[in-house]
Amino acid sequence: MNTEPIRFDTKIAVLLRADLEPWQRLNVTSFLVSGLGAQLPEVIGEAYEDADGVPYLPMFRQPVMVFEATKETLKTAHARALSRALPRAVFTSDLFSTGNDRDNRAAVRAVPTADLDLAGLAVYGPKSAVDKVVKGARMHP
């Protein structure tokens, strides 16, 4: 059995707006990472199985780093992710008042990029590029 530490040259990061309520932070995080997993199969590991042979769904193959940021820092991070063409998912404040995927997509589509009221952002890519995107944010407490 290989016991060498596993190192990743990529990073998964979630940035949350610092003024969100606790339930909102959890909701936004779960929605954002689902977008990454759906479009980037390389971030998903293998299925799990317990000692009795009961199977479980696969999850991310690497840690998800969660940060918090001011509204301004989040906007800057979004611009950095766009300029680096990194895979990303957004959650806007409008999505707190919708109840399904169709309405969520319509709410985002209705707002120009520069005017998005971001509540959260998930980004994936080379570690150095993601570090540059999240610069100015701090680890979520």
CYANA upper distance limits for C-alpha pairs under 8 A (distance plus 0.5 A):
  8 PHE  CA     62 GLN  CA      7.97
  9 ASP  CA    126 PRO  CA      6.46
  9 ASP  CA    127 LYS  CA      6.13
 10 THR  CA    124 TYR  CA      7.64
 10 THR  CA    125 GLY  CA      5.79
 10 THR  CA    126 PRO  CA      4.77
 10 THR  CA    127 LYS  CA      5.00
 11 LYS  CA     62 GLN  CA      8.39
 11 LYS  CA     63 PRO  CA      8.44
 11 LYS  CA     64 VAL  CA      7.99
 11 LYS  CA     65 MET  CA      8.31
 11 LYS  CA    124 TYR  CA      6.20
 11 LYS  CA    125 GLY  CA      6.28
 11 LYS  CA    126 PRO  CA      6.71
 11 LYS  CA    127 LYS  CA      5.41
 11 LYS  CA    130 VAL  CA      6.97
 12 ILE  CA     62 GLN  CA      8.27
 12 ILE  CA     63 PRO  CA      7.58
 12 ILE  CA     64 VAL  CA      5.60
 12 ILE  CA     65 MET  CA      6.69
 12 ILE  CA    122 ALA  CA      7.83
 12 ILE  CA    123 VAL  CA      6.46
 12 ILE  CA    124 TYR  CA      5.16
 12 ILE  CA    125 GLY  CA      7.55
 12 ILE  CA    130 VAL  CA      8.22
 13 ALA  CA     64 VAL  CA      6.25
 13 ALA  CA     65 MET  CA      5.24
 13 ALA  CA     66 VAL  CA      6.31
 13 ALA  CA     67 PHE  CA      7.82
 13 ALA  CA    122 ALA  CA      6.13
 13 ALA  CA    123 VAL  CA      5.92
 13 ALA  CA    124 TYR  CA      6.99
 13 ALA  CA    130 VAL  CA      7.73
 13 ALA  CA    134 VAL  CA      8.34
 14 VAL  CA     29 THR  CA      7.33
 14 VAL  CA     32 LEU  CA      8.01
 14 VAL  CA     33 VAL  CA      8.22
 14 VAL  CA     64 VAL  CA      7.73
 14 VAL  CA     65 MET  CA      6.73
 14 VAL  CA     66 VAL  CA      5.26
 14 VAL  CA     67 PHE  CA      6.50
 14 VAL  CA    120 GLY  CA      7.59
 14 VAL  CA    121 LEU  CA      6.18
 14 VAL  CA    122 ALA  CA      4.77
 14 VAL  CA    123 VAL  CA      7.00
 15 LEU  CA     66 VAL  CA      6.52
 15 LEU  CA     67 PHE  CA      5.20
 15 LEU  CA     68 GLU  CA      5.84
 15 LEU  CA     69 ALA  CA      7.12
 15 LEU  CA     74 LEU  CA      7.45
 15 LEU  CA    120 GLY  CA      5.91
 15 LEU  CA    121 LEU  CA      5.66
 15 LEU  CA    122 ALA  CA      6.80
 15 LEU  CA    134 VAL  CA      7.91
 15 LEU  CA    137 ALA  CA      8.11
 16 LEU  CA     20 LEU  CA      8.12
 16 LEU  CA     25 ARG  CA      7.21
 16 LEU  CA     28 VAL  CA      8.19
 16 LEU  CA     29 THR  CA      8.16
 16 LEU  CA     66 VAL  CA      8.04
 16 LEU  CA     67 PHE  CA      6.64
 16 LEU  CA     68 GLU  CA      5.15
 16 LEU  CA     69 ALA  CA      6.65
 16 LEU  CA     74 LEU  CA      8.10
 16 LEU  CA    119 ALA  CA      6.56
 16 LEU  CA    120 GLY  CA      4.96
 16 LEU  CA    121 LEU  CA      7.22
 17 ARG  CA     68 GLU  CA      6.15
 17 ARG  CA     69 ALA  CA      5.68
 17 ARG  CA     70 THR  CA      6.15
 17 ARG  CA     71 LYS  CA      6.34
 17 ARG  CA     74 LEU  CA      7.27
 17 ARG  CA    118 LEU  CA      8.03
 17 ARG  CA    119 ALA  CA      5.69
 17 ARG  CA    120 GLY  CA      6.48
 18 ALA  CA     68 GLU  CA      5.71
 18 ALA  CA     69 ALA  CA      5.74
 18 ALA  CA     70 THR  CA      6.09
 18 ALA  CA     71 LYS  CA      8.04
 19 ASP  CA     70 THR  CA      8.18
 20 LEU  CA     24 GLN  CA      6.32
 20 LEU  CA     25 ARG  CA      6.52
 20 LEU  CA    119 ALA  CA      8.05
 21 GLU  CA     25 ARG  CA      6.81
 22 PRO  CA     26 LEU  CA      7.02
 23 TRP  CA     27 ASN  CA      6.66
 24 GLN  CA     28 VAL  CA      6.39
 25 ARG  CA     29 THR  CA      6.54
 26 LEU  CA     30 SER  CA      6.71
 27 ASN  CA     31 PHE  CA      6.78
 28 VAL  CA     32 LEU  CA      6.55
 28 VAL  CA     91 PHE  CA      6.98
 28 VAL  CA    119 ALA  CA      7.95
 28 VAL  CA    120 GLY  CA      6.92
 29 THR  CA     33 VAL  CA      6.72
 29 THR  CA    120 GLY  CA      8.01
 30 SER  CA     34 SER  CA      6.74
 31 PHE  CA     35 GLY  CA      7.29
 31 PHE  CA     91 PHE  CA      8.18
 32 LEU  CA     36 LEU  CA      7.51
 32 LEU  CA     89 ALA  CA      6.12
 32 LEU  CA     90 VAL  CA      7.03
 32 LEU  CA     91 PHE  CA      7.27
 32 LEU  CA    120 GLY  CA      8.05
 32 LEU  CA    121 LEU  CA      7.29
 32 LEU  CA    122 ALA  CA      6.15
 33 VAL  CA     37 GLY  CA      6.82
 33 VAL  CA     89 ALA  CA      8.21
 33 VAL  CA    122 ALA  CA      7.05
 34 SER  CA     38 ALA  CA      6.60
 35 GLY  CA     39 GLN  CA      6.92
 35 GLY  CA     88 ARG  CA      8.50
 35 GLY  CA     89 ALA  CA      6.55
 36 LEU  CA     40 LEU  CA      6.22
 36 LEU  CA     43 VAL  CA      8.30
 36 LEU  CA     87 PRO  CA      8.05
 36 LEU  CA     88 ARG  CA      7.60
 36 LEU  CA     89 ALA  CA      7.44
 36 LEU  CA    122 ALA  CA      8.08
 36 LEU  CA    123 VAL  CA      8.27
 36 LEU  CA    124 TYR  CA      8.03
 37 GLY  CA     41 PRO  CA      6.80
 37 GLY  CA     43 VAL  CA      6.97
 37 GLY  CA     44 ILE  CA      6.98
 37 GLY  CA     60 PHE  CA      7.90
 40 LEU  CA     44 ILE  CA      8.17
 43 VAL  CA     60 PHE  CA      6.00
 43 VAL  CA     61 ARG  CA      6.28
 43 VAL  CA     62 GLN  CA      7.81
 44 ILE  CA     58 PRO  CA      7.05
 44 ILE  CA     59 MET  CA      6.01
 44 ILE  CA     60 PHE  CA      4.86
 44 ILE  CA     61 ARG  CA      5.74
 45 GLY  CA     58 PRO  CA      6.21
 45 GLY  CA     59 MET  CA      6.23
 45 GLY  CA     60 PHE  CA      6.01
 45 GLY  CA     61 ARG  CA      4.82
 46 GLU  CA     58 PRO  CA      5.62
 46 GLU  CA     59 MET  CA      7.80
 46 GLU  CA     61 ARG  CA      8.26
 47 ALA  CA     55 PRO  CA      7.63
 47 ALA  CA     56 TYR  CA      6.50
 47 ALA  CA     57 LEU  CA      5.66
 47 ALA  CA     58 PRO  CA      4.42
 47 ALA  CA     59 MET  CA      7.85
 48 TYR  CA     55 PRO  CA      6.30
 48 TYR  CA     56 TYR  CA      5.37
 48 TYR  CA     57 LEU  CA      6.71
 48 TYR  CA     58 PRO  CA      6.49
 49 GLU  CA     53 GLY  CA      6.07
 49 GLU  CA     54 VAL  CA      5.90
 49 GLU  CA     55 PRO  CA      4.88
 49 GLU  CA     56 TYR  CA      6.29
 50 ASP  CA     54 VAL  CA      6.02
 50 ASP  CA     55 PRO  CA      7.29
 65 MET  CA    139 MET  CA      8.12
 66 VAL  CA    139 MET  CA      6.61
 66 VAL  CA    140 HIS  CA      6.09
 67 PHE  CA    134 VAL  CA      8.36
 67 PHE  CA    137 ALA  CA      6.61
 67 PHE  CA    138 ARG  CA      5.84
 67 PHE  CA    139 MET  CA      4.75
 67 PHE  CA    140 HIS  CA      4.96
 68 GLU  CA    137 ALA  CA      6.27
 68 GLU  CA    138 ARG  CA      6.11
 68 GLU  CA    139 MET  CA      6.70
 68 GLU  CA    140 HIS  CA      5.68
 69 ALA  CA     73 THR  CA      6.17
 69 ALA  CA     74 LEU  CA      6.36
 69 ALA  CA    136 GLY  CA      7.92
 69 ALA  CA    137 ALA  CA      5.27
 69 ALA  CA    138 ARG  CA      7.07
 70 THR  CA     74 LEU  CA      6.63
 70 THR  CA    137 ALA  CA      8.22
 71 LYS  CA     75 LYS  CA      6.76
 71 LYS  CA    118 LEU  CA      7.82
 71 LYS  CA    119 ALA  CA      8.33
 72 GLU  CA     76 THR  CA      6.79
 73 THR  CA     77 ALA  CA      6.56
 73 THR  CA    136 GLY  CA      6.98
 73 THR  CA    137 ALA  CA      7.25
 74 LEU  CA     78 HIS  CA      6.66
 74 LEU  CA    118 LEU  CA      7.60
 74 LEU  CA    120 GLY  CA      7.90
 74 LEU  CA    121 LEU  CA      8.04
 74 LEU  CA    137 ALA  CA      8.44
 75 LYS  CA     79 ALA  CA      6.88
 75 LYS  CA    118 LEU  CA      7.56
 76 THR  CA     80 ARG  CA      6.72
 76 THR  CA    133 VAL  CA      8.47
 77 ALA  CA     81 ALA  CA      6.63
 77 ALA  CA    133 VAL  CA      5.41
 77 ALA  CA    134 VAL  CA      6.29
 77 ALA  CA    135 LYS  CA      8.04
 78 HIS  CA     82 LEU  CA      6.73
 78 HIS  CA    121 LEU  CA      7.56
 78 HIS  CA    133 VAL  CA      7.99
 79 ALA  CA     83 SER  CA      6.61
 80 ARG  CA     84 ARG  CA      6.70
 80 ARG  CA    132 LYS  CA      8.15
 80 ARG  CA    133 VAL  CA      5.83
 81 ALA  CA     85 ALA  CA      6.55
 81 ALA  CA     86 LEU  CA      5.90
 81 ALA  CA     87 PRO  CA      8.28
 81 ALA  CA     88 ARG  CA      7.72
 81 ALA  CA    123 VAL  CA      7.67
 81 ALA  CA    130 VAL  CA      8.29
 81 ALA  CA    133 VAL  CA      6.35
 82 LEU  CA     86 LEU  CA      6.97
 84 ARG  CA    129 ALA  CA      8.04
 86 LEU  CA    123 VAL  CA      7.13
 86 LEU  CA    124 TYR  CA      6.88
 86 LEU  CA    125 GLY  CA      6.57
 87 PRO  CA    123 VAL  CA      6.28
 87 PRO  CA    124 TYR  CA      6.11
 87 PRO  CA    125 GLY  CA      7.49
 88 ARG  CA    121 LEU  CA      7.42
 88 ARG  CA    122 ALA  CA      5.86
 88 ARG  CA    123 VAL  CA      4.90
 88 ARG  CA    124 TYR  CA      7.08
 89 ALA  CA    121 LEU  CA      6.21
 89 ALA  CA    122 ALA  CA      5.59
 89 ALA  CA    123 VAL  CA      7.14
 90 VAL  CA    118 LEU  CA      7.52
 90 VAL  CA    119 ALA  CA      8.37
 90 VAL  CA    120 GLY  CA      6.42
 90 VAL  CA    121 LEU  CA      5.19
 90 VAL  CA    122 ALA  CA      7.07
 91 PHE  CA     95 LEU  CA      7.26
 91 PHE  CA    118 LEU  CA      6.56
 91 PHE  CA    119 ALA  CA      6.12
 91 PHE  CA    120 GLY  CA      5.59
 91 PHE  CA    121 LEU  CA      6.85
 92 THR  CA     96 PHE  CA      8.36
 92 THR  CA    108 VAL  CA      7.60
 92 THR  CA    116 LEU  CA      7.05
 92 THR  CA    117 ASP  CA      5.81
 92 THR  CA    118 LEU  CA      4.86
 92 THR  CA    119 ALA  CA      5.53
 92 THR  CA    120 GLY  CA      7.30
 93 SER  CA    117 ASP  CA      6.24
 93 SER  CA    118 LEU  CA      6.62
 93 SER  CA    119 ALA  CA      5.98
 94 ASP  CA     98 THR  CA      7.65
 94 ASP  CA    104 ASN  CA      8.41
 94 ASP  CA    107 ALA  CA      6.91
 94 ASP  CA    108 VAL  CA      8.27
 94 ASP  CA    117 ASP  CA      8.10
 95 LEU  CA     99 GLY  CA      8.29
 95 LEU  CA    104 ASN  CA      6.11
 95 LEU  CA    107 ALA  CA      7.45
 98 THR  CA    103 ASP  CA      6.43
 98 THR  CA    104 ASN  CA      6.57
 99 GLY  CA    103 ASP  CA      7.43
 99 GLY  CA    104 ASN  CA      7.95
100 ASN  CA    104 ASN  CA      6.64
101 ASP  CA    105 ARG  CA      6.62
102 ARG  CA    106 ALA  CA      6.81
103 ASP  CA    107 ALA  CA      6.56
104 ASN  CA    108 VAL  CA      6.94
105 ARG  CA    109 ARG  CA      6.55
106 ALA  CA    110 ALA  CA      6.62
107 ALA  CA    111 VAL  CA      7.64
108 VAL  CA    116 LEU  CA      8.05
111 VAL  CA    115 ASP  CA      6.71
111 VAL  CA    116 LEU  CA      6.48
112 PRO  CA    116 LEU  CA      6.96
123 VAL  CA    130 VAL  CA      7.47
124 TYR  CA    130 VAL  CA      7.18
125 GLY  CA    129 ALA  CA      7.13
125 GLY  CA    130 VAL  CA      6.53
126 PRO  CA    130 VAL  CA      6.76
127 LYS  CA    131 ASP  CA      6.56
128 SER  CA    132 LYS  CA      6.86
129 ALA  CA    133 VAL  CA      6.90
130 VAL  CA    134 VAL  CA      6.81
131 ASP  CA    135 LYS  CA      6.59
